[in-house]
Amino acid sequence: MIDMQTQEFLYNYVDVILKCERGIMENYDLDSIPYLNQGRIPKRNKFLLDGIDLEYNFHGSGCTFILGSVELDYCIYIDREDYIVVSPWGFTCFVNTFLKSDVIYTEAQIAEWLEGFNNLAIINKIYDEYLVYEISLTWYKAFKSGVQPL
């Protein structure tokens, strides 16, 4: 079941990704998302973002951020307006490192959440045969402004 807490996890996932992207953009004086500027910046690096270590690594069609102890892995589908793409594995890594609790969520549990988000049009499954979903940035902005879609 998708409740406000699980939506908040997804909101925080996007929020931290965008914070890291903004940090890289400021650090390297970029005018667009870091993925589009890979030729101008190191493929991987580490620097302080608001006093916290940010480590990043661009790989294939995605990026991994480690901000302090929080790990984020996501894909970037640059041809889409909602370019942040989540998978069960990447979201599981985030949820389990972000919460810092004794509760450990499995990839299967997270896959169920993603399917629930998909059913609510919070995310959109890109390919029927793969568990990759684009996250609605319209939903993200509405959630941030306090508009509760459920």
LINJOFEN-V652771 format. One record per helix or strand. SS is the DSSP state (hx for helix, st for strand). FROM is the first residue (numbers start at 1). TO is the last residue. If there is no record, write none. Layout:
# LINJOFEN-V652771
ss	from	to
SS	FROM	TO
SS	FROM	TO
This chain:
# LINJOFEN-V652771
ss	from	to
hx	4	28
hx	34	37
st	44	49
st	52	59
st	62	67
st	70	76
st	84	87
hx	88	99
hx	107	119
st	123	125
st	132	135
hx	137	144
